[in-house]
Amino acid sequence: MAMLLVAAAMPASVWAQEAAPADSASDQSGDIIVTANKRPERQLDVPSAITAFRGSDLLDSGYTSLKDYLALTPGVQVSQTGGGGAPVIRGLTTGTNLGAIVGIVVDGAPVGPSSSFNLGGANSTDLDPIDLERVEVLKGPQGTLYGANTLGGLVSYTFARPNLDRVTAIARGELSGTQHGGTSHSFRAAASAPIVQDMLGLRVSGYIDRPSGFIDNSVAGINNFNRQRNWGINGSLRFEPTPELSINIVGFHQQVNQLGQDYVVYGADRKPVTDLHYDQQLYSKYRKNSDVLIGTVDYDLGFANLTSVSSYQKIDTYIVLNALTFNAQLPVFTAFGGVPVPAGTAAGADAKGPVKKFSQELRLASSDDGPLQYVLGAFYTYEKARTSTNVVGFDPDFQEVPTLAPAIGFGVNDTYKEIAGFGNLTYKFGEAFDLTGGLRIGRISQAYNQTFYGSDAAAFNNFLGFLGLDPVPADTGTTRGSETVKTYLLTARYHFSPDGMVYARYATGFRPGGPNFAVPGLPPSFKSDSTENFEGGLKTKFWDGKGTIDLSAFYMRWKDILIQVSSGGLNAYANGGNARVYGVEGLLSLRPVDGLTLAATIAYNDGKITSVDPLAAASLGVGDPLPNSAKWSGSLTLDYRTPIGGDWQAVVGGTAKFVGKRYTSLRSSLINPFYLMPGYALFDIRAGVESDRVDISLFVRNLTDKRAQLSGSGANGINEIIVQRPRTMGVAVMFKY
């Protein structure tokens, strides 16, 4: 696995011999301690592909979102179309925002919807680094320990915990200007203090982030319309009344408000129609409010550690997309009895998705060093949501036309319940070799009903009748379904030295099926899709610990792929076929002299559709490359620190990252026509001074002002492409106490 050492200006991890406490990001030698297998261990010792980032390193380098630091991880992209963005790991995506393929967990609790109806594939939780101890990116299916929606991988956030013995504080401000755009600023701070020495501690943090816009809209008459207004707060309480018992409660509120997304219209020649312009009456907007509460209880029983993780979350998402295809259809509905369409009306599609979710996990992990080790657990979650998708008429001022608000709409009332048991058993055949087997059995139950409404609902049904199709019912009534899902794990690990190992891994994962949208001519339900992954790797240090090599190769099968299909102009879900993905990922890191760190990563990924269900023939074809995934990607990083007097040191750093060409969607799709995005290379540099109390940094991001095309969609009949922020120069100052 291409384990990037955090990127520009981030010091390389130095692996050590002993594990650190579970709430510590590093051991004494600087190695990152991770909990990928739900027990603390060195990143070097994990028999799977994993990248870990310290929250403090992300903060130092100014990387404040998923798209910043996942872009530094070869084999991982971020799809940003139609919402806040979602990770794409090892190419597992169909280019449309269905249920989540990559799981998100925060302090061990799954965050975000499990059902495929609730916008989970468009809006992954993205936390600010001021709150974080570390971020772990696990590649490949993680279904045994983490359950649903991890068939592609997992992003795991761990919050920084309150300090029990001293007061600490940190604050960071950043000011920057974007070429062709405006001025951005951000401020974030955190403080921690013991309330009762060595027993009870409190930590609070918050951030305000104001990225400027850099795209103009001549039709709407707005410059830099794609600005953002984001903020969040976090509070945690840590209680350790005895050495054996630890209780941690954390809650956060987060608001993401993208007043316009980073779309530019591109032609078939892969050049912008007008540089840094999106000249349409309507443009995409996105808003998300998250309230999450997580409680973790750890109790040391002596022979094992007992852990309880409880969570409650309420996530409310609102998306507005330009809907050019309906501009011609709304007047047609008038001929079938629909309401008149005022002059100057443009069609938009909005989606609203309030989700409430509770989860509970209880697990027991062995704590001795005997030959047999285990992690055994039980998991329960209940999720309730109402998701609505509407076609709405907007006037030239982007205000809803009352008689077309909505013209047609679909409401989905969905409940999702899962109960599962899981376990991993590891047997150590001496100090060098061990085998691990894992199994998870889950029972998923869903209840669902769909409503159909809007001022043009009757006219739309008349239109369907004209086409010879059945009408859409106003209310389908409640449909119930359930399924039992099993996932498996088998790993073999051999340590040929204290700091070197080879491993082999087999793992499976799944995304839940469920009852389908009620669309005439399409199936009433769909099955879970699943992956199985075969992987082998090497991790080792050399040159007296000054060098690190991390290599992995994998082959993955994706079965019963969940895909959008269409009938009568309406979309629903179906199991569309199968795919395979294989690839190689690698890292080389060197510390040739004191203060200098060099790292290079590279990844090769090849994913294609191998079979197609006839029902999905208009959505994918045999041989189609999987979208949003480049065959080649990689990075080069340099970081150098040297003392300059007192406790001050000078710092310079640089990052170069490259990504090959990618498709925006499946090549054979008639629902979402493809566009081939060219490859790109991006360069960031920074320089500054650091001390124990103050850091000052000057930076330039996107040094060459490259119009990198990151992701996009052709569903509107135009190529809407999300582009890289132009050259941005700024200064950051951080105070530490």
KARA-V324556 format. One line per field, one symbol per residue. ss: DSSP state (~ for helix, > for strand, _ for the rest). burial: I if it has 24 or more other C-alpha atoms within 12 Angstrom, else O. Layout:
ss = ???
burial = ???
This chain:
ss = _________________________>_____>>>______>>~~~____>>>>>~~~~~~~____~~~~~_____>>>>_____>>>>>____________>>>>>__>>____________>_____~~~>>>>>>>>___~~~~______>>>>>>>________>>>>>>>>>>>____>>>>>>>>>>>>>>___>>>>>>>>>>>_____>>____>_____>_>>>>>>>>>>>>>__>>>>>>>>>>>>>>____>>>>_____>____>_______>>>>>>>>>>>>>>>>___>>>>>>>>>>>>>>>>>>>__~~~~~~~~~~___________>>>>>>>>>>>>>>>>>>>>>_____>>>>>>>>>>>>>>>>>>>>>>>_____>_~~~___>>>>>>>>>>>>>>>>>>>>>>___>>>>>>>>>>>>>>>>>>>>>___~~~~~~~~~~________>___>>>>>>>>>>>>>>>>>>>__>>>>>>>>>>>>__>>_________>>__>>>>>>>>>>>>>>____>>>>>>>>>>>>>__>>>>>>__>>>>>>_>>>>>>>>>>>>>>_____>>>>>>>>>>>>>>>>>_~~~________>______>>>>>>>>>>>>>>__>>>>>>>>>>>>__>>____________>>__>>>>>>>>>>>___>>>>>>>>_______>>>>>_____>>>>>____>>>>>>>>>_
burial = IIIIIIIIIIIIIIIIIOIIOIIIIIIOOIIIIIIIIIIIIIIIIIIIIIIIIIIIIIIIIIIIIIIIIIIIIIIIIIIIIIIIIIIIIIIIIIIIIIIIIIIIIIIIIIIIIIIIIIIIIIIIIIIIIIIIIIIIIIIIIIIIIIIIIIIIIIIIIIIIIIIIOOOIIIIIIIIIIIIOIIIIIIIIIIIIIIOOOOIIIIIIIIIIIIIIIIIIIOOOOIIIIIIIIIIIIIIIIIIIOOOOOIIIIIIIIIIIIIIIIIIIIIOOOIIIOOIIIIIIIIIIIIIIIIIIIIIIIIIOOOOOIIIIIIIIIIIIIIIIIIIIIIIOIIIOIIOOOIIOIOOOIIIIIIIIIIIIIIIIIIIIIIOOOOOOIIIIIIIIIIIIIIIIIIIIIIIOOIOIIOOIIIIIIIIIIIIIIIIIIIIIIIIOOOOOIIIIIIIIIIIIIIIIIIIIIIIIIIIIIIIIOOOOOOIIIOOIOOIIIIIIIIIIIIIIIIIOOOIIIIIIIIIIIIIIIIIIIIIIIIIIIIIIIIIIIIIIIIIIIOOOIIIIIIIIIIIIIIIIIIIIIIIIIIIIIIIIIIIIIIIIIIIIIIIOOOIIIIIIIIIIIIIIIIIIIOOIIIIIIIOIIIIIIIIIIIIIIIIIIIOOOOOOIIIIIIIIIIIIIIIIIIIIIIIIIIIIIIIIIIIIIIIIIIIOOIIIIIIIIIIOOIIIIIIIIIIIOIIIIIIIIIIIIIIIIIIOO
